[in-house]
Amino acid sequence: MSEIRLDGAGYGVAEREILRPLTLSLRERRIGIVGRNGSGKSTLARLLAGLIAPTQGAVKVGGDDIYADRKAALARVGILFQNPDHQIIFPTCGEEVTFGLAQQGRRDAEAAARAALKSFGKAHWWDRPVGSLSGGQRHLLCLVAVLAMAPEWLILDEPFAGLDIPTTRALHGRLAKLEQRVVMISHDLAALEGFDRVIWIEGGAVAADGPAGEVLAAFRAAMEGVGDDHTDLAG
């Protein structure tokens, strides 16, 4: 399994530094990322998925520059956004799942897409309009579409935000069984308790990086003084 390497990777826009140069090696099976609003977590997720290029340094997966080499990116890394409507682009479920496979150059893209939906017990979704799905169902559709491409890594940016408790539990269960290595950004600290590693991002830099229990305890202690507005922990 390939590792994700950040070598002095930073990101800024119009003289504003969003992420300071980060040097990290990610290879654990389950990695969590925490931090306050505006700390740079979502920007980091997009760098890891190759959706944006670092303005300095490099991000590579298995030696591949995943921003420059989109074909390699599709095979190496998949990303699940907080809002599925930012990810879904086709009117039917079948088209949505087929698209990524076609981008990979799969000749059997449609057959593989049907098999992916069937593996989740959703074969009957093939012709279903995406607009008829609930929020939780759209999250699931995005997960099916990403996993159909069999990436080595899955980047999850607040995957449980806005979901009801039953849907959250079901998604937790599915994610726990995945073979892929996972990097998950979450304000739900309990969801990260069993992870192998947690990275705390503060002001675009790494404030702490280590075993989940230690980093989450330090993060909770630091957040005790921010008041009752728990939205400070999200985003």
TORKOLMI-41074 format. One record per residue (C-alpha): residue number from 1; residue in three letters; y, x, z. Coordinates in nm, 2 decimals. Each point is the difference from the previous one (the first is absolute). Layout:
N
+-----+---------+--------+--------+--------+
| num | residuo |      y |      x |      z |
+-----+---------+--------+--------+--------+
| NUM |     ALA |      Y |      X |      Z |
...
+-----+---------+--------+--------+--------+
//
This chain:
235
+-----+---------+--------+--------+--------+
| num | residuo |      y |      x |      z |
+-----+---------+--------+--------+--------+
|   1 |     MET |   0.00 |   0.00 |   0.00 |
|   2 |     SER |   0.34 |   0.14 |  -0.10 |
|   3 |     GLU |   0.27 |   0.06 |   0.25 |
|   4 |     ILE |   0.37 |  -0.10 |  -0.04 |
|   5 |     ARG |   0.23 |   0.30 |   0.04 |
|   6 |     LEU |   0.38 |  -0.01 |   0.05 |
|   7 |     ASP |   0.16 |   0.34 |  -0.05 |
|   8 |     GLY |   0.36 |  -0.02 |   0.11 |
|   9 |     ALA |   0.02 |  -0.35 |  -0.15 |
|  10 |     GLY |   0.33 |  -0.17 |   0.06 |
|  11 |     TYR |   0.19 |  -0.29 |  -0.15 |
|  12 |     GLY |   0.36 |  -0.09 |  -0.02 |
|  13 |     VAL |   0.24 |  -0.22 |  -0.20 |
|  14 |     ALA |   0.37 |   0.07 |  -0.08 |
|  15 |     GLU |   0.03 |   0.26 |   0.27 |
|  16 |     ARG |  -0.18 |  -0.21 |   0.26 |
|  17 |     GLU |  -0.31 |   0.17 |   0.14 |
|  18 |     ILE |  -0.27 |  -0.27 |   0.06 |
|  19 |     LEU |  -0.29 |   0.24 |   0.06 |
|  20 |     ARG |   0.05 |   0.35 |   0.11 |
|  21 |     PRO |  -0.24 |   0.26 |  -0.15 |
|  22 |     LEU |  -0.35 |  -0.07 |   0.13 |
|  23 |     THR |  -0.30 |   0.23 |   0.00 |
|  24 |     LEU |  -0.31 |  -0.19 |   0.08 |
|  25 |     SER |  -0.37 |   0.00 |  -0.09 |
|  26 |     LEU |  -0.17 |  -0.34 |   0.02 |
|  27 |     ARG |  -0.38 |  -0.01 |   0.00 |
|  28 |     GLU |  -0.11 |  -0.22 |   0.29 |
|  29 |     ARG |  -0.17 |  -0.33 |  -0.07 |
|  30 |     ARG |   0.26 |  -0.22 |   0.17 |
|  31 |     ILE |   0.36 |   0.11 |   0.04 |
|  32 |     GLY |   0.27 |  -0.22 |   0.15 |
|  33 |     ILE |   0.38 |   0.04 |  -0.05 |
|  34 |     VAL |   0.25 |  -0.14 |   0.25 |
|  35 |     GLY |   0.38 |   0.01 |   0.04 |
|  36 |     ARG |   0.31 |  -0.21 |   0.03 |
|  37 |     ASN |   0.19 |  -0.19 |  -0.28 |
|  38 |     GLY |   0.15 |   0.24 |  -0.25 |
|  39 |     SER |  -0.20 |   0.30 |   0.12 |
|  40 |     GLY |  -0.14 |   0.06 |  -0.35 |
|  41 |     LYS |  -0.35 |  -0.14 |   0.04 |
|  42 |     SER |   0.00 |  -0.22 |  -0.31 |
|  43 |     THR |   0.15 |   0.28 |  -0.21 |
|  44 |     LEU |  -0.28 |   0.23 |   0.12 |
|  45 |     ALA |  -0.26 |  -0.27 |  -0.11 |
|  46 |     ARG |   0.15 |   0.00 |  -0.35 |
|  47 |     LEU |  -0.01 |   0.38 |  -0.01 |
|  48 |     LEU |  -0.36 |   0.00 |   0.10 |
|  49 |     ALA |  -0.09 |  -0.25 |  -0.27 |
|  50 |     GLY |   0.19 |   0.18 |  -0.27 |
|  51 |     LEU |   0.24 |  -0.29 |  -0.06 |
|  52 |     ILE |   0.31 |   0.23 |   0.05 |
|  53 |     ALA |   0.04 |   0.37 |  -0.04 |
|  54 |     PRO |   0.12 |   0.22 |   0.28 |
|  55 |     THR |   0.35 |   0.13 |  -0.05 |
|  56 |     GLN |  -0.13 |   0.33 |   0.14 |
|  57 |     GLY |  -0.34 |   0.15 |   0.06 |
|  58 |     ALA |  -0.33 |  -0.15 |  -0.12 |
|  59 |     VAL |  -0.26 |  -0.27 |   0.08 |
|  60 |     LYS |  -0.35 |   0.06 |  -0.14 |
|  61 |     VAL |  -0.33 |  -0.16 |   0.04 |
|  62 |     GLY |  -0.30 |   0.22 |  -0.07 |
|  63 |     GLY |   0.24 |   0.24 |  -0.18 |
|  64 |     ASP |   0.14 |  -0.27 |  -0.23 |
|  65 |     ASP |   0.37 |  -0.08 |   0.00 |
|  66 |     ILE |  -0.04 |  -0.38 |   0.02 |
|  67 |     TYR |   0.35 |  -0.09 |  -0.11 |
|  68 |     ALA |  -0.02 |   0.21 |  -0.32 |
|  69 |     ASP |  -0.36 |  -0.09 |  -0.07 |
|  70 |     ARG |  -0.03 |  -0.38 |   0.02 |
|  71 |     LYS |  -0.36 |   0.00 |  -0.12 |
|  72 |     ALA |  -0.10 |   0.22 |   0.29 |
|  73 |     ALA |   0.21 |  -0.21 |   0.23 |
|  74 |     LEU |  -0.19 |  -0.32 |  -0.09 |
|  75 |     ALA |  -0.33 |   0.17 |   0.08 |
|  76 |     ARG |   0.12 |   0.17 |   0.32 |
|  77 |     VAL |   0.23 |  -0.24 |   0.18 |
|  78 |     GLY |   0.05 |  -0.37 |   0.03 |
|  79 |     ILE |   0.28 |  -0.17 |   0.19 |
|  80 |     LEU |   0.03 |  -0.35 |   0.16 |
|  81 |     PHE |   0.35 |  -0.11 |   0.07 |
|  82 |     GLN |   0.13 |  -0.21 |   0.29 |
|  83 |     ASN |   0.11 |  -0.28 |  -0.24 |
|  84 |     PRO |  -0.27 |  -0.08 |  -0.26 |
|  85 |     ASP |   0.26 |  -0.15 |  -0.23 |
|  86 |     HIS |   0.14 |   0.35 |  -0.05 |
|  87 |     GLN |  -0.34 |   0.10 |  -0.14 |
|  88 |     ILE |  -0.13 |  -0.29 |  -0.20 |
|  89 |     ILE |   0.13 |  -0.02 |  -0.36 |
|  90 |     PHE |  -0.25 |  -0.23 |  -0.18 |
|  91 |     PRO |  -0.03 |  -0.38 |   0.01 |
|  92 |     THR |  -0.37 |  -0.02 |   0.06 |
|  93 |     CYS |  -0.23 |   0.18 |   0.25 |
|  94 |     GLY |  -0.23 |   0.12 |  -0.28 |
|  95 |     GLU |   0.28 |   0.16 |  -0.19 |
|  96 |     GLU |   0.14 |   0.16 |   0.32 |
|  97 |     VAL |  -0.33 |   0.17 |   0.09 |
|  98 |     THR |  -0.07 |   0.10 |  -0.37 |
|  99 |     PHE |   0.33 |   0.18 |  -0.05 |
| 100 |     GLY |  -0.06 |   0.30 |   0.22 |
| 101 |     LEU |  -0.34 |   0.06 |  -0.15 |
| 102 |     ALA |   0.14 |  -0.02 |  -0.35 |
| 103 |     GLN |   0.26 |   0.25 |   0.10 |
| 104 |     GLN |  -0.28 |   0.23 |   0.10 |
| 105 |     GLY |  -0.14 |  -0.03 |  -0.35 |
| 106 |     ARG |  -0.30 |  -0.19 |   0.10 |
| 107 |     ARG |  -0.18 |  -0.17 |  -0.30 |
| 108 |     ASP |  -0.17 |  -0.23 |   0.24 |
| 109 |     ALA |   0.32 |  -0.10 |   0.18 |
| 110 |     GLU |  -0.05 |  -0.37 |  -0.01 |
| 111 |     ALA |  -0.37 |   0.02 |   0.11 |
| 112 |     ALA |   0.10 |   0.23 |   0.28 |
| 113 |     ALA |   0.28 |  -0.23 |   0.11 |
| 114 |     ARG |  -0.24 |  -0.30 |   0.01 |
| 115 |     ALA |  -0.24 |   0.21 |   0.20 |
| 116 |     ALA |   0.27 |   0.10 |   0.25 |
| 117 |     LEU |   0.10 |  -0.36 |   0.06 |
| 118 |     LYS |  -0.36 |  -0.10 |   0.04 |
| 119 |     SER |  -0.06 |   0.28 |   0.26 |
| 120 |     PHE |   0.27 |  -0.17 |   0.21 |
| 121 |     GLY |  -0.15 |  -0.35 |  -0.05 |
| 122 |     LYS |   0.29 |  -0.09 |  -0.23 |
| 123 |     ALA |  -0.16 |  -0.03 |  -0.34 |
| 124 |     HIS |   0.15 |  -0.35 |  -0.03 |
| 125 |     TRP |   0.35 |   0.16 |   0.01 |
| 126 |     TRP |  -0.03 |   0.14 |  -0.35 |
| 127 |     ASP |   0.22 |  -0.26 |  -0.17 |
| 128 |     ARG |   0.19 |  -0.11 |   0.31 |
| 129 |     PRO |   0.38 |   0.03 |  -0.02 |
| 130 |     VAL |   0.14 |   0.25 |   0.25 |
| 131 |     GLY |   0.27 |  -0.25 |   0.09 |
| 132 |     SER |  -0.26 |  -0.22 |   0.15 |
| 133 |     LEU |  -0.12 |   0.26 |   0.26 |
| 134 |     SER |   0.12 |   0.02 |   0.36 |
| 135 |     GLY |   0.17 |   0.31 |   0.13 |
| 136 |     GLY |  -0.33 |   0.12 |   0.15 |
| 137 |     GLN |  -0.19 |  -0.07 |  -0.32 |
| 138 |     ARG |   0.26 |   0.20 |  -0.20 |
| 139 |     HIS |  -0.05 |   0.30 |   0.24 |
| 140 |     LEU |  -0.38 |  -0.03 |  -0.07 |
| 141 |     LEU |   0.06 |  -0.01 |  -0.37 |
| 142 |     CYS |   0.20 |   0.32 |   0.01 |
| 143 |     LEU |  -0.27 |   0.17 |   0.21 |
| 144 |     VAL |  -0.26 |  -0.11 |  -0.25 |
| 145 |     ALA |   0.21 |   0.13 |  -0.29 |
| 146 |     VAL |   0.05 |   0.34 |   0.17 |
| 147 |     LEU |  -0.35 |   0.05 |   0.11 |
| 148 |     ALA |  -0.14 |  -0.10 |  -0.34 |
| 149 |     MET |   0.15 |   0.33 |  -0.12 |
| 150 |     ALA |  -0.20 |   0.19 |   0.26 |
| 151 |     PRO |   0.28 |   0.23 |   0.13 |
| 152 |     GLU |  -0.09 |   0.28 |   0.25 |
| 153 |     TRP |   0.30 |  -0.09 |   0.22 |
| 154 |     LEU |   0.15 |  -0.34 |   0.09 |
| 155 |     ILE |   0.37 |   0.00 |   0.12 |
| 156 |     LEU |   0.08 |  -0.32 |   0.20 |
| 157 |     ASP |   0.37 |  -0.07 |   0.07 |
| 158 |     GLU |   0.01 |  -0.27 |   0.28 |
| 159 |     PRO |  -0.30 |  -0.19 |  -0.14 |
| 160 |     PHE |   0.00 |  -0.26 |   0.28 |
| 161 |     ALA |   0.36 |  -0.10 |   0.01 |
| 162 |     GLY |   0.06 |  -0.37 |  -0.04 |
| 163 |     LEU |  -0.37 |  -0.09 |   0.01 |
| 164 |     ASP |  -0.15 |  -0.25 |   0.24 |
| 165 |     ILE |  -0.25 |   0.11 |   0.27 |
| 166 |     PRO |  -0.33 |  -0.11 |  -0.19 |
| 167 |     THR |   0.11 |   0.17 |  -0.32 |
| 168 |     THR |   0.11 |   0.32 |   0.19 |
| 169 |     ARG |  -0.34 |   0.02 |   0.17 |
| 170 |     ALA |  -0.19 |  -0.06 |  -0.33 |
| 171 |     LEU |   0.21 |   0.28 |  -0.17 |
| 172 |     HIS |  -0.06 |   0.23 |   0.30 |
| 173 |     GLY |  -0.37 |  -0.05 |  -0.04 |
| 174 |     ARG |   0.00 |   0.07 |  -0.37 |
| 175 |     LEU |   0.21 |   0.31 |   0.04 |
| 176 |     ALA |  -0.22 |   0.14 |   0.28 |
| 177 |     LYS |  -0.30 |   0.00 |  -0.24 |
| 178 |     LEU |   0.17 |   0.18 |  -0.29 |
| 179 |     GLU |  -0.14 |   0.33 |  -0.11 |
| 180 |     GLN |   0.34 |   0.12 |  -0.11 |
| 181 |     ARG |   0.22 |   0.21 |   0.22 |
| 182 |     VAL |   0.29 |  -0.20 |   0.13 |
| 183 |     VAL |   0.36 |   0.08 |   0.08 |
| 184 |     MET |   0.16 |  -0.31 |   0.17 |
| 185 |     ILE |   0.36 |  -0.06 |   0.10 |
| 186 |     SER |   0.01 |  -0.27 |   0.27 |
| 187 |     HIS |   0.22 |  -0.12 |   0.28 |
| 188 |     ASP |  -0.31 |  -0.15 |   0.15 |
| 189 |     LEU |  -0.09 |   0.30 |   0.22 |
| 190 |     ALA |  -0.32 |  -0.16 |   0.12 |
| 191 |     ALA |  -0.13 |   0.00 |  -0.36 |
| 192 |     LEU |   0.03 |   0.38 |   0.00 |
| 193 |     GLU |  -0.17 |   0.07 |   0.34 |
| 194 |     GLY |  -0.34 |   0.10 |  -0.15 |
| 195 |     PHE |   0.14 |   0.22 |  -0.27 |
| 196 |     ASP |  -0.08 |   0.37 |  -0.04 |
| 197 |     ARG |   0.37 |   0.10 |  -0.02 |
| 198 |     VAL |   0.35 |  -0.15 |   0.04 |
| 199 |     ILE |   0.32 |   0.15 |  -0.14 |
| 200 |     TRP |   0.33 |  -0.11 |   0.15 |
| 201 |     ILE |   0.29 |   0.01 |  -0.24 |
| 202 |     GLU |   0.35 |   0.01 |   0.15 |
| 203 |     GLY |   0.32 |   0.06 |  -0.20 |
| 204 |     GLY |  -0.20 |   0.10 |  -0.30 |
| 205 |     ALA |  -0.18 |   0.28 |   0.19 |
| 206 |     VAL |  -0.33 |   0.02 |   0.19 |
| 207 |     ALA |   0.06 |  -0.06 |   0.37 |
| 208 |     ALA |  -0.37 |   0.02 |   0.10 |
| 209 |     ASP |  -0.33 |   0.04 |  -0.18 |
| 210 |     GLY |  -0.34 |   0.00 |   0.16 |
| 211 |     PRO |  -0.27 |  -0.22 |   0.16 |
| 212 |     ALA |   0.08 |  -0.37 |  -0.01 |
| 213 |     GLY |   0.00 |  -0.05 |   0.38 |
| 214 |     GLU |   0.24 |   0.28 |   0.07 |
| 215 |     VAL |   0.25 |  -0.08 |  -0.28 |
| 216 |     LEU |   0.00 |  -0.37 |   0.06 |
| 217 |     ALA |   0.06 |   0.05 |   0.37 |
| 218 |     ALA |   0.29 |   0.23 |  -0.07 |
| 219 |     PHE |   0.15 |  -0.25 |  -0.25 |
| 220 |     ARG |  -0.04 |  -0.29 |   0.24 |
| 221 |     ALA |   0.18 |   0.20 |   0.27 |
| 222 |     ALA |   0.28 |   0.09 |  -0.23 |
| 223 |     MET |   0.04 |  -0.36 |  -0.11 |
| 224 |     GLU |   0.03 |  -0.14 |   0.35 |
| 225 |     GLY |   0.37 |   0.06 |   0.00 |
| 226 |     VAL |   0.08 |  -0.18 |  -0.33 |
| 227 |     GLY |   0.02 |  -0.34 |   0.16 |
| 228 |     ASP |  -0.18 |  -0.32 |  -0.07 |
| 229 |     ASP |   0.06 |  -0.01 |  -0.37 |
| 230 |     HIS |  -0.35 |   0.11 |  -0.12 |
| 231 |     THR |   0.11 |   0.00 |  -0.36 |
| 232 |     ASP |   0.11 |   0.36 |   0.08 |
| 233 |     LEU |  -0.36 |   0.09 |  -0.03 |
| 234 |     ALA |  -0.06 |  -0.15 |  -0.34 |
| 235 |     GLY |   0.09 |   0.08 |  -0.36 |
+-----+---------+--------+--------+--------+
//
